Amino acid sequence: MKKIALLFLVQTVFSFAQDFQTPYEKGNGNETVTYEEMVKYYEKLDQNFENISIENFGKDDNGEPIKVVVFTPSKNKDNATILINNGIHPGEPDGIDATMMLMRDLATGKNSSKNLKIAAIESYNISGMLRRGKYSRANQNGPEEYGFRGNARNFDLNRDFIKNDSENAKSFQQIFQYFKPIYFIDNHVSNGADYQYLFTYISTNKERVGKVLGKYFNEKMQPEILGHLEKKGMLTTPYVNIHGDSPDEGFPAFMDSPRYATGYTTLFNTMGTVAETHMLKPYKDRVAATYEYMLSSIRYVEKNATEIRKKMDENIANLQPGNQYSLQWKLDEKQFQLIDFKGYEAGMKPSEVSGKPRLFYDRTKPFTRKVKFFDEYISTKKIAIPRYYVIPKSEYKVIEHLKRNNISMKEISRDSVISVEQYRIADFKTVKNPYEGHYLHYETQLKSEIKNRGFRKGDFIVSTKQFGVKYLLETLEPEATDSFFNWNFFDGILGQKEYFSDYVFEDTAAELLKNNQVLRTAFEFEKIANPELANDGKSQLDWIYKNSEYYEGSVNLYPIFRIL
């Protein structure tokens, strides 16, 4: 009887395991799940395990709800959370398949987590996942079929975390603000050079995340997480940010500005990693490495959640009004560390297509040698953190973004005159070709002045003494790389709205010079300093107009104000 009972138990366990195999596990190791299969699988987990739930947040640009699968180990609402993002580029599906296995293993207790909630976006770019094909990832070694990088409106969603052109990005912000994770993982597959490593990674840029968290993450947390993969024989290295050349001469750490996923999450003091498995390694190995990185992260964060939260609090304590905050960074090309890089010998040979020299890697000649890794960035622009921003209610698009990101605001209760610092856009450059639906500005320069301005009842005053202070600074300060200004939110201020007719204004200009000595003196000095102006009557008339009371004061006036 005991043998029969044992046999029955073994058969039951085997049958149970078979029931919850993922489509990937049932395949040949080079196939990824379809969207419909993925949704059905998670629904099955939800139906069979109390610790698994499915929640909908917003939608993809094609109207499909974005689903988050959540593992909750207990009913304790204070569980720290890891947030995992999959399928932002559905042609890179490693994380989709790996996360399905991970959530199953958490649900069944194969891999336990007693005090950590795991929330995973099943597939962020649903419309891209549904656009399934074989050829769009021309450089990638499997799987056999996969999704497409762009979403239904052809946006690269990993550039949309500030401008929010897509419903996907708005949904992500809702998800992030709801779960408030203390660690974030975004699963990808690399492009670029060839080398021996299976797993590369973009760690949250240590300068941008802040001194306290940057030091902790780069020197303690990330090395310990990666050590788990190394013990399993999975080689790891920082993301090899080299395209069209070999990494022999070194490579830089990636600067994840707020347009990117981990750039956005750092605005709320959440450390993050972009997992970048190597495109040329077999799909089966890439899925395994993605799984192991997530598992190792879970183990570390669960063990150290209290310390991580403490570091987050210490980090934000440095962001007080009056303190300096860096808006722009550049790579320090004089500072680097030598890492033992495992690559392949690179060389040039004639192209069979053009006959011209082409780059190739010789996998029969692996090497390990010292290579420069440039991971230090220098601040090139700092500002003093103001006490408040004042935002007119007419800037409803900005207000909508701030509210979605849990930014606290107060309405001005009555018409008021407030002493504020106001910016005027002095100069900027604009890209020549559209970038993700925008003609992005850069190298923005400002002039500022303190002035008493009138504000209306219902305008908003926003304190910087809140958790989202970095989001405010990176979006509302025009000189920041991914500011709302640089993403064209305020292009309306750059155009003059009223003009003059020369033949009418000629007499007015003459009268102005006659009666306004200050204007007349400035005009004469300007002609001396600018010979082209001195020889151009129309330009002189325009100069007088723009320096007179007739000229509108709103041109280039940035419509968000600071209280120091």
C-alpha positions as CSV (number, residue, x, y, z in Angstrom):
1,M,0.0,0.0,0.0
2,K,2.8,2.4,0.9
3,K,4.4,1.8,-2.6
4,I,1.1,2.5,-4.3
5,A,0.6,5.7,-2.3
6,L,4.1,6.9,-3.0
7,L,3.7,6.1,-6.7
8,F,0.4,8.1,-6.7
9,L,2.1,11.0,-5.0
10,V,5.0,11.1,-7.6
11,Q,2.5,10.9,-10.5
12,T,0.4,13.7,-9.0
13,V,3.5,16.0,-8.5
14,F,4.7,15.2,-12.1
15,S,1.2,15.9,-13.5
16,F,1.0,19.2,-11.5
17,A,4.4,20.2,-12.9
18,Q,3.4,19.4,-16.4
19,D,0.2,21.4,-16.0
20,F,2.1,24.6,-15.2
21,Q,4.9,24.3,-17.7
22,T,5.1,27.4,-19.8
23,P,4.8,27.4,-23.6
24,Y,8.5,28.2,-23.8
25,E,9.4,25.1,-21.6
26,K,7.2,22.9,-23.8
27,G,9.0,24.1,-27.0
28,N,12.4,23.5,-28.5
29,G,14.2,26.2,-26.5
30,N,14.1,28.7,-29.4
31,E,10.5,29.7,-29.3
32,T,8.8,32.5,-27.4
33,V,5.3,32.6,-26.1
34,T,2.5,34.4,-28.1
35,Y,0.5,37.2,-26.5
36,E,-2.6,35.0,-26.2
37,E,-0.7,32.1,-24.7
38,M,0.9,34.4,-22.2
39,V,-2.4,35.9,-21.0
40,K,-4.0,32.5,-20.7
41,Y,-1.0,31.1,-18.7
42,Y,-1.1,33.9,-16.2
43,E,-4.9,33.6,-15.8
44,K,-4.3,29.9,-15.0
45,L,-1.8,30.8,-12.3
46,D,-4.2,33.4,-10.9
47,Q,-7.0,30.8,-10.7
48,N,-4.8,28.2,-9.0
49,F,-2.7,30.1,-6.5
50,E,-3.9,32.6,-3.9
51,N,-0.5,34.4,-3.9
52,I,-0.9,35.3,-7.6
53,S,-3.2,38.1,-8.9
54,I,-3.6,40.0,-12.1
55,E,-4.3,43.7,-12.2
56,N,-5.0,46.0,-15.2
57,F,-3.5,49.4,-15.5
58,G,-4.4,51.7,-18.4
59,K,-3.8,50.4,-21.9
60,D,-1.5,50.0,-24.8
61,D,-2.0,52.4,-27.8
62,N,-4.1,49.7,-29.5
63,G,-6.5,49.7,-26.6
64,E,-5.5,46.4,-24.9
65,P,-5.3,46.7,-21.1
66,I,-1.7,46.4,-19.7
67,K,-1.6,43.6,-17.2
68,V,0.5,43.3,-14.2
69,V,1.0,39.9,-12.5
70,V,1.6,40.2,-8.8
71,F,3.1,37.7,-6.4
72,T,2.1,38.6,-2.8
73,P,3.7,36.3,-0.1
74,S,1.4,37.5,2.7
75,K,-1.4,39.9,3.5
76,N,1.1,42.3,5.0
77,K,0.5,45.5,3.1
78,D,4.0,46.8,4.0
79,N,5.8,44.4,1.8
80,A,8.6,46.0,-0.2
81,T,8.2,45.6,-4.0
82,I,10.3,44.8,-6.9
83,L,8.9,45.9,-10.3
84,I,9.8,44.0,-13.4
85,N,9.1,45.3,-16.9
86,N,8.9,43.0,-19.9
87,G,8.4,43.4,-23.6
88,I,9.1,47.1,-23.9
89,H,10.9,45.9,-27.1
90,P,9.0,42.7,-27.9
91,G,11.6,41.6,-30.3
92,E,13.6,41.1,-27.1
93,P,11.3,38.6,-25.4
94,D,13.8,36.9,-23.0
95,G,12.2,38.5,-20.0
96,I,8.6,37.6,-21.0
97,D,9.4,33.8,-21.0
98,A,11.8,34.0,-18.0
99,T,9.2,35.9,-15.9
100,M,6.5,33.4,-16.6
101,M,8.7,30.6,-15.1
102,L,9.7,32.9,-12.2
103,M,6.2,33.7,-11.2
104,R,5.2,30.0,-11.4
105,D,8.2,29.1,-9.2
106,L,7.3,31.7,-6.7
107,A,3.7,30.6,-6.6
108,T,4.5,27.0,-6.1
109,G,7.2,27.7,-3.5
110,K,10.1,26.3,-5.6
111,N,11.7,29.7,-5.1
112,S,10.4,31.4,-2.0
113,S,9.9,35.0,-1.0
114,K,8.4,35.5,2.4
115,N,8.4,39.3,2.7
116,L,8.8,40.7,-0.9
117,K,6.1,41.5,-3.4
118,I,7.0,40.9,-7.0
119,A,5.0,42.9,-9.6
120,A,5.8,42.1,-13.3
121,I,4.3,43.8,-16.3
122,E,3.4,40.8,-18.5
123,S,4.1,42.6,-21.7
124,Y,4.4,46.4,-21.8
125,N,4.3,46.9,-25.5
126,I,1.3,44.7,-26.4
127,S,0.8,46.0,-29.9
128,G,4.5,45.4,-30.6
129,M,4.2,41.8,-29.3
130,L,1.2,41.2,-31.5
131,R,3.2,42.3,-34.6
132,R,5.0,39.0,-34.7
133,G,7.5,38.1,-37.4
134,K,10.9,36.6,-38.1
135,Y,13.1,39.3,-39.7
136,S,13.0,42.6,-37.8
137,R,15.8,41.6,-35.5
138,A,18.3,40.9,-38.2
139,N,21.3,40.6,-35.9
140,Q,19.7,38.4,-33.2
141,N,20.2,34.7,-32.6
142,G,16.6,33.5,-32.0
143,P,13.9,33.0,-31.1
144,E,12.3,31.8,-34.3
145,E,9.5,34.4,-34.2
146,Y,9.1,37.5,-32.0
147,G,7.5,40.9,-31.7
148,F,8.4,44.3,-33.1
149,R,10.2,47.2,-31.4
150,G,7.7,50.0,-32.1
151,N,4.2,50.0,-30.7
152,A,0.9,50.5,-32.5
153,R,1.8,54.2,-33.2
154,N,5.4,53.2,-34.0
155,F,6.9,54.8,-30.8
156,D,10.0,53.3,-29.2
157,L,8.5,53.2,-25.7
158,N,12.0,53.3,-24.1
159,R,12.2,56.9,-25.1
160,D,8.7,58.0,-23.9
161,F,8.9,58.0,-20.1
162,I,9.0,61.8,-19.8
163,K,7.1,63.1,-22.9
164,N,4.3,60.5,-22.5
165,D,3.1,60.5,-26.1
166,S,1.8,56.9,-25.7
167,E,-0.9,55.5,-23.5
168,N,1.7,52.9,-22.6
169,A,3.9,55.5,-20.9
170,K,0.9,57.0,-19.0
171,S,0.0,53.4,-17.8
172,F,3.6,52.8,-16.7
173,Q,3.6,55.8,-14.5
174,Q,0.4,54.7,-12.9
175,I,1.9,51.3,-12.3
176,F,5.1,52.7,-10.9
177,Q,3.4,55.2,-8.6
178,Y,0.9,52.5,-7.4
179,F,3.6,49.9,-6.4
180,K,6.3,52.3,-5.4
181,P,9.1,49.7,-5.9
182,I,12.4,49.8,-4.1
183,Y,14.1,48.1,-7.1
184,F,13.3,48.0,-10.8
185,I,14.4,45.6,-13.6
186,D,13.8,46.2,-17.3
187,N,14.5,43.1,-19.4
188,H,16.1,43.6,-22.8
189,V,18.5,42.1,-25.4
190,S,21.7,44.0,-26.4
191,N,22.9,45.2,-29.8
192,G,26.4,46.1,-30.7
193,A,29.8,44.3,-30.5
194,D,30.5,40.6,-30.1
195,Y,32.2,39.2,-27.0
196,Q,32.1,36.2,-24.7
197,Y,29.6,37.6,-22.2
198,L,26.1,36.2,-22.0
199,F,24.7,38.8,-19.7
200,T,25.4,42.6,-19.8
201,Y,23.6,45.2,-17.7
202,I,23.0,48.9,-17.5
203,S,23.1,49.9,-13.8
204,T,21.4,53.1,-12.8
205,N,23.9,55.8,-13.5
206,K,25.6,56.4,-10.1
207,E,25.9,60.2,-10.6
208,R,22.3,60.7,-11.6
209,V,20.8,58.5,-8.9
210,G,22.7,60.4,-6.2
211,K,25.8,59.9,-4.1
212,V,24.3,57.7,-1.4
213,L,22.3,55.3,-3.6
214,G,24.9,55.4,-6.4
215,K,27.7,54.3,-4.1
216,Y,25.6,51.6,-2.4
217,F,24.2,50.1,-5.7
218,N,27.5,50.1,-7.7
219,E,29.8,49.0,-4.9
220,K,27.6,46.6,-2.9
221,M,24.3,45.6,-4.2
222,Q,24.9,45.1,-7.9
223,P,28.2,43.1,-7.5
224,E,26.5,40.7,-5.0
225,I,23.5,40.2,-7.4
226,L,25.8,39.5,-10.3
227,G,28.0,37.2,-8.3
228,H,25.1,34.7,-8.3
229,L,25.2,34.6,-12.1
230,E,29.0,34.2,-12.2
231,K,28.8,31.3,-9.8
232,K,26.4,29.6,-12.3
233,G,29.0,30.1,-15.0
234,M,27.2,33.0,-16.7
235,L,29.7,35.7,-17.6
236,T,28.6,39.3,-16.9
237,T,29.9,42.7,-17.8
238,P,28.6,46.3,-18.0
239,Y,26.6,47.0,-21.1
240,V,29.1,47.3,-24.0
241,N,27.9,50.6,-25.5
242,I,29.8,50.1,-28.8
243,H,28.3,50.0,-32.2
244,G,30.2,49.6,-35.5
245,D,33.6,49.2,-33.7
246,S,35.3,46.8,-31.3
247,P,35.5,47.4,-27.6
248,D,39.2,46.9,-27.4
249,E,39.9,50.6,-26.8
250,G,37.4,50.7,-24.0
251,F,33.7,51.8,-23.6
252,P,31.6,54.1,-21.5
253,A,28.9,53.5,-18.9
254,F,25.5,54.3,-20.4
255,M,23.9,57.5,-19.2
256,D,20.2,56.7,-18.7
257,S,18.6,60.1,-18.8
258,P,14.9,60.3,-17.7
259,R,13.5,59.4,-21.2
260,Y,14.6,55.8,-20.5
261,A,12.9,53.4,-18.0
262,T,15.7,53.4,-15.4
263,G,16.2,57.1,-15.9
264,Y,12.6,57.7,-15.0
265,T,12.6,55.4,-12.0
266,T,15.6,57.2,-10.4
267,L,13.6,60.4,-10.3
268,F,11.8,58.7,-7.4
269,N,14.9,57.2,-5.8
270,T,14.4,53.7,-7.1
271,M,17.5,51.9,-8.2
272,G,17.2,49.9,-11.4
273,T,18.9,47.7,-13.9
274,V,18.4,47.2,-17.6
275,A,19.2,43.5,-18.2
276,E,20.8,43.2,-21.6
277,T,21.4,39.6,-22.6
278,H,23.8,39.3,-25.6
279,M,21.9,39.1,-28.9
280,L,24.3,36.5,-30.4
281,K,24.0,33.9,-27.6
282,P,21.4,31.1,-27.9
283,Y,17.9,32.0,-26.8
284,K,17.7,29.3,-24.3
285,D,20.9,30.6,-22.5
286,R,19.6,34.2,-22.6
287,V,16.3,33.2,-21.0
288,A,18.2,31.3,-18.3
289,A,20.4,34.3,-17.5
290,T,17.4,36.7,-17.3
291,Y,15.7,34.3,-14.9
292,E,18.8,34.0,-12.7
293,Y,19.3,37.8,-12.6
294,M,15.7,38.3,-11.5
295,L,16.0,35.5,-8.9
296,S,19.3,36.9,-7.5
297,S,17.8,40.4,-7.3
298,I,14.8,39.0,-5.3
299,R,17.0,37.2,-2.9
300,Y,19.2,40.3,-2.3
301,V,16.3,42.8,-2.0
302,E,14.4,40.6,0.4
303,K,17.4,40.3,2.6
304,N,18.3,44.0,2.5
305,A,15.0,45.8,2.1
306,T,15.4,47.7,5.3
307,E,18.8,48.9,4.4
308,I,17.7,49.9,0.9
309,R,14.8,52.0,2.2
310,K,17.2,53.7,4.6
311,K,19.5,54.5,1.8
312,M,16.6,55.9,-0.3
313,D,15.7,58.2,2.6
314,E,19.3,59.3,3.1
315,N,19.6,60.0,-0.7
316,I,16.5,62.3,-0.9
317,A,17.6,64.1,2.3
318,N,20.3,65.8,0.1
319,L,17.7,67.4,-2.1
320,Q,16.7,70.4,0.0
321,P,15.8,73.9,-1.2
322,G,18.9,75.9,-1.8
323,N,21.1,72.9,-2.4
324,Q,22.8,72.5,-5.8
325,Y,21.4,70.0,-8.3
326,S,23.1,68.8,-11.5
327,L,21.0,69.0,-14.7
328,Q,23.6,68.1,-17.2
329,W,26.5,65.6,-17.3
330,K,29.3,64.7,-19.6
331,L,31.6,61.7,-19.6
332,D,35.0,62.2,-17.9
333,E,37.3,60.8,-20.5
334,K,40.3,61.1,-18.2
335,Q,38.9,58.8,-15.5
336,F,38.5,55.1,-16.1
337,Q,38.9,51.7,-14.4
338,L,40.7,48.8,-16.1
339,I,38.5,45.7,-16.2
340,D,39.3,42.2,-17.3
341,F,37.4,42.1,-20.5
342,K,36.6,38.7,-22.2
343,G,36.3,39.4,-25.9
344,Y,37.1,38.1,-29.3
345,E,39.9,39.3,-31.6
346,A,38.6,41.8,-34.0
347,G,40.0,42.6,-37.5
348,M,39.1,43.9,-40.9
349,K,38.6,41.9,-44.1
350,P,37.2,42.6,-47.5
351,S,33.4,42.7,-47.6
352,E,31.7,40.1,-49.9
353,V,29.1,42.7,-50.6
354,S,31.1,45.9,-51.4
355,G,34.7,44.7,-51.5
356,K,35.5,47.4,-48.9
357,P,37.0,46.6,-45.5
358,R,34.6,45.4,-42.9
359,L,34.8,44.6,-39.2
360,F,34.7,40.9,-38.1
361,Y,35.2,39.0,-34.8
362,D,37.2,35.8,-34.8
363,R,35.5,33.5,-32.2
364,T,38.4,31.0,-32.5
365,K,40.5,33.7,-30.8
366,P,39.0,34.6,-27.5
367,F,41.0,36.8,-25.2
368,T,41.0,38.3,-21.7
369,R,42.7,41.6,-21.4
370,K,42.6,44.9,-19.6
371,V,40.1,47.3,-21.2
372,K,39.2,50.8,-20.1
373,F,35.7,51.2,-18.7
374,F,34.7,54.9,-18.4
375,D,32.2,55.2,-15.7
376,E,32.7,58.7,-14.3
377,Y,30.5,61.6,-15.3
378,I,31.1,65.3,-14.6
379,S,28.4,67.8,-13.9
380,T,28.3,70.5,-16.5
381,K,25.3,72.5,-15.3
382,K,24.0,73.0,-11.8
383,I,21.1,75.0,-10.4
384,A,19.9,75.9,-6.9
385,I,16.8,73.9,-5.9
386,P,14.0,76.4,-5.4
387,R,11.5,76.3,-2.6
388,Y,8.5,76.3,-5.0
389,Y,7.4,76.3,-8.6
390,V,4.4,78.3,-9.7
391,I,2.5,76.8,-12.6
392,P,-0.4,78.7,-14.3
393,K,-3.5,76.6,-14.6
394,S,-3.3,77.2,-18.4
395,E,-0.4,74.7,-18.4
396,Y,-2.9,71.9,-18.0
397,K,-0.7,69.4,-19.9
398,V,2.1,69.8,-17.4
399,I,-0.3,69.7,-14.5
400,E,-1.8,66.4,-15.8
401,H,1.7,64.9,-15.9
402,L,2.5,66.1,-12.4
403,K,-0.7,64.7,-10.9
404,R,-0.1,61.3,-12.6
405,N,3.3,61.2,-10.8
406,N,1.8,61.9,-7.4
407,I,3.3,65.4,-7.2
408,S,1.5,67.4,-4.5
409,M,0.2,70.8,-5.5
410,K,-1.9,73.5,-4.0
411,E,-4.2,75.9,-5.8
412,I,-3.7,79.6,-5.2
413,S,-6.8,80.6,-3.3
414,R,-7.1,84.2,-4.6
415,D,-5.5,86.5,-7.2
416,S,-2.0,87.3,-6.0
417,V,1.2,89.1,-6.8
418,I,4.3,87.0,-6.0
419,S,8.0,87.7,-6.3
420,V,9.4,85.0,-8.5
421,E,12.4,84.1,-10.6
422,Q,11.4,84.0,-14.3
423,Y,13.3,82.5,-17.1
424,R,13.5,83.7,-20.7
425,I,14.8,81.3,-23.3
426,A,18.0,83.0,-24.6
427,D,19.1,80.3,-27.1
428,F,18.6,76.6,-28.0
429,K,19.3,74.2,-30.8
430,T,16.9,71.8,-32.4
431,V,17.5,68.4,-34.1
432,K,17.2,68.5,-37.9
433,N,15.2,65.3,-38.1
434,P,12.2,64.2,-36.0
435,Y,13.1,62.0,-33.0
436,E,10.3,59.9,-31.5
437,G,7.7,62.3,-32.8
438,H,9.5,65.5,-31.7
439,Y,12.0,68.0,-32.9
440,L,13.9,67.8,-29.7
441,H,15.7,70.9,-28.4
442,Y,19.1,70.8,-26.7
443,E,21.8,73.1,-25.5
444,T,19.1,75.3,-24.1
445,Q,20.3,78.6,-22.5
446,L,18.4,80.9,-20.2
447,K,18.3,84.4,-18.9
448,S,16.7,85.0,-15.5
449,E,15.4,87.8,-13.4
450,I,13.4,88.4,-10.2
451,K,10.1,90.1,-10.8
452,N,6.7,90.6,-9.2
453,R,4.1,88.8,-11.2
454,G,0.4,88.5,-10.9
455,F,-1.1,85.0,-10.6
456,R,-4.8,84.0,-10.7
457,K,-6.9,82.1,-8.4
458,G,-6.6,78.4,-9.4
459,D,-3.0,78.6,-10.5
460,F,-0.8,76.1,-8.7
461,I,2.1,76.4,-6.3
462,V,4.3,73.3,-6.0
463,S,6.7,72.7,-3.1
464,T,10.0,71.0,-3.8
465,K,10.0,69.4,-0.3
466,Q,8.4,66.2,-1.5
467,F,9.4,62.8,-2.7
468,G,9.1,63.7,-6.3
469,V,11.5,66.6,-6.2
470,K,13.8,65.1,-8.8
471,Y,10.9,64.6,-11.2
472,L,10.1,68.3,-10.8
473,L,13.7,69.4,-11.4
474,E,14.3,67.2,-14.4
475,T,11.0,68.2,-16.1
476,L,10.5,71.8,-15.2
477,E,14.0,73.1,-15.5
478,P,14.4,73.9,-19.2
479,E,18.1,73.2,-19.3
480,A,17.7,69.6,-18.1
481,T,18.4,67.0,-20.8
482,D,14.8,65.7,-20.9
483,S,12.9,68.7,-19.7
484,F,9.4,69.4,-20.8
485,F,10.8,72.4,-22.7
486,N,13.3,70.3,-24.6
487,W,10.5,67.9,-25.5
488,N,8.6,70.8,-27.2
489,F,5.9,71.2,-24.5
490,F,6.3,75.0,-24.7
491,D,7.1,75.7,-28.3
492,G,4.2,78.2,-28.4
493,I,6.2,80.7,-26.4
494,L,8.9,80.8,-29.1
495,G,6.8,82.5,-31.7
496,Q,6.0,86.2,-31.9
497,K,2.2,86.9,-32.1
498,E,1.9,90.6,-32.9
499,Y,3.8,92.6,-35.6
500,F,3.9,96.0,-37.2
501,S,3.7,97.6,-40.6
502,D,6.8,99.4,-41.5
503,Y,5.2,102.5,-43.0
504,V,3.1,103.0,-39.9
505,F,5.7,102.2,-37.3
506,E,8.3,104.5,-38.9
507,D,6.7,107.6,-37.4
508,T,6.2,105.9,-34.1
509,A,9.8,104.8,-33.9
510,A,11.0,108.3,-34.7
511,E,8.9,109.7,-31.9
512,L,10.2,107.0,-29.5
513,L,13.8,108.0,-30.2
514,K,13.0,111.7,-29.9
515,N,11.3,111.3,-26.5
516,N,13.2,108.4,-24.9
517,Q,16.9,109.2,-24.2
518,V,17.6,105.8,-22.7
519,L,16.3,104.0,-25.8
520,R,18.1,106.5,-28.1
521,T,21.4,106.0,-26.4
522,A,21.1,102.2,-26.4
523,F,20.2,102.3,-30.1
524,E,23.3,104.3,-31.0
525,F,25.6,102.0,-29.0
526,E,24.0,98.9,-30.7
527,K,24.7,100.4,-34.2
528,I,28.3,100.9,-33.3
529,A,28.6,97.4,-31.9
530,N,26.8,95.8,-34.8
531,P,27.8,97.1,-38.3
532,E,25.2,95.0,-40.0
533,L,22.4,96.7,-38.0
534,A,23.9,100.1,-38.9
535,N,23.5,99.3,-42.6
536,D,20.0,97.8,-42.5
537,G,17.1,100.2,-42.1
538,K,14.5,97.4,-41.6
539,S,16.6,95.7,-38.9
540,Q,16.9,99.1,-37.1
541,L,13.2,99.5,-37.1
542,D,12.8,95.9,-35.8
543,W,15.3,96.6,-33.0
544,I,13.5,99.7,-31.8
545,Y,10.2,97.8,-31.9
546,K,11.6,94.9,-29.8
547,N,13.1,97.3,-27.3
548,S,10.0,99.4,-26.9
549,E,6.8,98.9,-24.9
550,Y,5.0,98.0,-28.1
551,Y,6.7,94.6,-28.2
552,E,4.9,91.8,-26.5
553,G,6.6,90.5,-23.3
554,S,5.7,86.9,-23.7
555,V,8.1,85.9,-26.5
556,N,10.5,83.3,-25.1
557,L,9.1,83.8,-21.6
558,Y,9.1,80.4,-19.9
559,P,5.6,80.1,-18.3
560,I,6.7,78.3,-15.1
561,F,8.2,80.3,-12.3
562,R,10.4,79.7,-9.3
563,I,10.3,80.9,-5.8
564,L,13.8,80.8,-4.2
